[in-house]
Structures are given as structure tokens and as C-alpha cells.
Amino acid sequence: MLLTKEKPWFMLLFICTLVACAGKNENNNAVNMIEQEEFYKSESFTSNGEFTSGIEGPAVDKEGNVYVVNFGEAGTIGKVTPDGEASLFVTLPEGSTGNGIRFNSQGEMLIADYTGHNVLKVDMQSREISVYAHHDGLNQPNDLAIMDNDILFASDPNWGESTGQIWRVGLDGQFVLLETDMGTTNGIEVSPDNKTLYVNESVQLSVWAYDLDEEGNISNKRLIHTFDDFGMDGMRTDVKGNLFITRHGKGTIVKLSPDGELLKEFAVSGKKPSNIAFGGTDGKTAYVTLQDNGNIDRFRSENAGRAFGQ
């Protein structure tokens, strides 16, 4: 009789053990799936030749669409859906050619117009284009970086003389020269905490960091990394502050720590990556523009891009 009374207790214990094991197996499977995701493996996202050799940008909106300059011909902006379908988004005013693209906190598109010496603004609903900032003293606004408070920075290289400058564009739409007599300033980016500005010099193969205050003033310039060969172009940070830089001519992307330590280098499908941006539903898909192929690559990263951690 004692065995008969205790039998339901043993049965209950057996069932609970099975349920626990099943739950553990599900958790282990989920962990294994995460561990099995392959990071930093670049693959083609769009067809070759859809963009010109001046392909740059890129920037990703909240719906996951990627915007890139020079779709089919110079002076245009192309829109690429999350499925990789490319189409014309806007044609810029005559005399304007886009380079770097950023979105501000209002969702407006800001474009470095290097031939017009402008930063252009695009209303994403009406697609109306206006001049957000202009200055005749620029060599050519090249790449853009933006703080959470919408203060903007522009690199300004003089390729013919291998020199460059850094400009700030305040909320009043006015250019302010921050530094001159530099090397060929190109890629430019802000750290996730908005306290560091990174700038690279393509010809001199140097990556610089500055302290950054809330008003967009820079100080404490310091060299954090130099390369021995090939060039650099655009760069972005992830939410951990790591810096991803396109190695133009080498066909790779490098990942640096916030202090400039080389953490990883991996190949893309072309030799001339020009810029990079993060997107996707979780911010962990990076898109790379390739000038020799006229297309966009993509790869998965362990961490989301800075813009998706705000």
C-alpha cells in the first residue's frame, strides 16, 4: 500500500524532470543558434553596376531602407529596400553631387554635397530638397558625422594637396571651421556617448581622436592608430564604441577598439570599399558601398551600430 500511495509522487517528479530537460534543451538550442551565427562574413547585397563608381553614403532609415548616392548616374540618391531592391529616390539640384549621408533626430536626410559646397536636407515625405548649410571656404564637404543633439561635423579634404580640414555645422545651419592644416580628412564619426570625435586621414593613414563637448567643441587631439599601407575612407562606431573603417584599395574592413587597438580585419567582395553604415531590424547588419563593383555588400556584426543604440 505504501508503494501505491507514493507512485503518483514519483510520476510527478518524472514528468517535471522531463519538462525541465525539454526547457533546458530549448535554451541550449537557442544559445547554439546564436553561437552559430557567422559574423563578419561579407556578401553582395545588391547587383553589381547599379550605382556608379562614385557610390557612397550610405545611411539607413528606421524602416531598414538603405540610401546611397549616385544611383545609375551622378547627382542622384538611390533607395535600397531591406530585400535589396534598388530604385531612384531623388535627383539632386543641378550642380550638386552627394557623398556622405546621415539622418538627424527628426528623420531628415542630410547629404554632403561636395560640388556645391553644401549640406543638403531632404524631407523624407515630400522629398523636397533644400540647402541646410553652405560655405564657400570648403574644399569639398566629404563625409558627415552627427551628435545625438543634431550638431553635425564634416570632413573636408583637399585631395590635390593631400591636406584637409574639419568643420562643424550647428543647429543654426552655419559652418564653423574647427581645424585646418591636417592631412586628407575623410572618414568622420562620433562615439556612442558623444564625448569623442574620430577623424581619419586617407593619404597619411592616420586615425585621430578628439575630446568632444556638448556644444561640439573639440580638444585633446591624439593619434590612436596608423596603418602601413592602402587607404581609408568612411567609418562608423557600434554601441560598444568600436570603430569600423573601410580600407580603400585593400578590400577589407578593420574593427578598432575605442582606443585604437586593432581587433579584427576581414574582406569584402570588392577592393574599393568607400563607406559603411549599420541597419537591419536589430542594427547588427552593416552595409558597405563598393566603388569598383558599383554595389553594396553586407555583413553581420556582434553589436548594433551606434545609431541603433539610442
Secondary structure, 3 states (H helix, E strand, C coil): CHHHHHHHHHHHHHHHHHHHHHHHHHHHHHHHHHHHCCCCCCEECCCCCCEEEEEEEEEECCCCCEEEEEECCCCEEEEECCCCCEEEEEECCCCCCEEEEEECCCCCEEEEECCCCEEEEECCCCCCEEEEEECCCCCCCCCEEECCCCCEEEEEEECCCCEEEEEEECCCCCEEEEEEEECCEEEEEECCCCCEEEEEECCCCEEEEEEECCCCCEEEEEEEEECCCCCCCCEEEECCCCEEEEECCCCEEEEECCCCCEEEEEECCCCCEEEEEEECCCCCEEEEEECCCCEEEEEECCCCEHHHCC
